[in-house]
């Protein structure tokens, strides 16, 4: 007897919520977070490797976050999970981390941490929390697409247990980890 297939995507949507680490709070991004992140994301240097431009205004960022609040791509083929990254000590918004789930077992992760908070392990800490969340929900393949020569993001990928592959996507190198590769090891901080 064959068991019916169960769509795990609703389970992912239902599980989406706040995450916490030793130093950070990760809150699901909502439009009201735009004023908190605008100054962080207005830095042109943040876009050197990721492309795009700083948000034109708080309202433009609010519109982007309103789009993200849907948690799904317009065609419904992807789930979008985006978290505001806050320092727990002072409640300062320092960036965001996100994952795109293209099917129930594969997810891409990405992170953006403002320049004043870089080189302090925050990107690794936030990305590791999201990787653990995904793997706890049975996502078996986690990837990150990183621009060549973006050494800081390469180090974050390594620290959360991803390995460089020979694959490229949209001009970026693919870093990856599957359930078979990770065994029972959790990502390091």
N, C-alpha and C positions, 0 to 999 in steps of 0.2 A: 504494500500500500504506500502510495506517495503522499507526503504531507504537502498541503497547499503552500505556495510561496507567500511569504509575509513581507510586505514592503517596509524596510527599516527606516525609510526617510522620515515618516511621521515620528518615529522614536527619537531621531536626532533633533527634530524641531522641538519636541516636548522636553528634551533634556537641556536645551540651550538656556543658559542663565549665567549668573555671576560665577567667577572663579577667583580663587585667592592663592597667593604664594606667601612666602615668608615676608616679602617687602612690598608686594603689589596687590591691588584689587583690580580685577578685570570685570567691567560691567558691560552688558550688551549695549551697543551704541544706539542712541535714539537722537532724534533731531535736536532736542534740547541740549545735547552735548556740544553742538557747533561752537558756541562762544568759548567753551573750555579748551577746545583743540585748535581754534583758528590761529592763535599766535604761534603754536608749535608747528603747525603745518604750513605757515606762511613763509618759512625759511626756504629760499630757493635751493640751498645746498642739499636739502632732503631729496630733491627730485633729480639730482645728478645721475643716479644709477637707476632710479625707478621710472624715469620719464614723467611726462606731464608737467604741469605747472602748479604753483601754489594756488589755493582757492582764491578767487577774486574778492570774496567778501564773506562775512559770516553767513549771510543769506544763501550764497552759493553753496557753502559747506552744509548748511541746514538742508538744502534741497538734496544734496548727495546722501546725507544721512537718512533723510526721509525715504529715499529710494532703497537704501540698505535695510531699513526697518521691515521691508516686505519679506526679507530672509529668503527670497527666491529670485532667480533670474526672470526676466520678462516672459521667456518661453517655458519657464517651469523646469528646465532641465538641470539646474544647479541650485543648491542650497547655499546661502551666503550667511556666514556667522562672523560678526565684527564686534570686537570688544574695545572699549576705552581702557587704556592702561593708566592707573592712578598710583602714585606713591602712597602707601598706607600711612606713613608718618605724618605727612602734611596734607594729603588729599589732592596733591598737584597732578593735573593731567600732563602726562609725558609722551603720549603717543597712542598707537593702536596696534592690535594684532588681529589677523583675520584668517579664515579658512573658507575655501570653496569646495563643496562636496559635489563631485560630478556624477558619482554613482555611489551606492551604499558602502562600497569598500575602498574607494580612492578619494583622498582629499589633498588639496594644495594648501600650504600655510604661507603666510607672509607677515612681516612686521615692519613698523615704522616707529622709531623712537627719536624724539627731538634731540638736536645736537647737544644741548647742555646736560643731557642725561646719558649720552652715549659713553661707552667704555667703562660702564659700571655694572655690566651683567644684566641689565634690565631686559634687553631684547631676548637674551637666552632664557631668562626666568619666565617671561611672558609666553614665548614660543613653546617652551617645555610644558607649561601648564595646558596649552591648547593641544599639543601632541598627546599628552596623557589623557585629556578629555576625549579626544577622538579615539584613541586606542581602547579606552574604557568602554566605548560604545561600539566596539568591534570593527572599526575602520582598520583594514589590514594593510593599507598602502598609503603612506604619507610622503608628500613631495614638497619641494620648494624650487621655484625657478629663480635663479640668481644671475644678475648681469655679470659678464666676465670682468674680472679685476675688482669686484666688490668684496674685498678681503674681509671686511667686518661681517658682512652677511654670511660669507663662507664659513667663518669661525662659529657663528651662531648655529648654522646648519650642522656643523660637525658636533657641536656641544649638545644638540638635541638628538643626536644619533643618526643623522642623515649622512649618506655617502654620495660623493660625486659620481654621476653616471656618464656614459658617453652620449647620452641623449641631449638634444637641444630643442627648445620650444620658444618661438617668437624672439629669437636672438639671445636667449638666456640659457644657461646651463641648468640641467635638471639634477637636483639632489634628491635622494630617495631613501626610504626604509620600508621594508615589508615586514609582515608578522614573522615570516620565516627567518629574516635577517636579524630581527631584534631578539628573538627568543623570549626570555622572561625579563630581560633587562629594561629598566625604566630609563628615560632620558636623564642626563646629568644636568646640573644647574650651572 
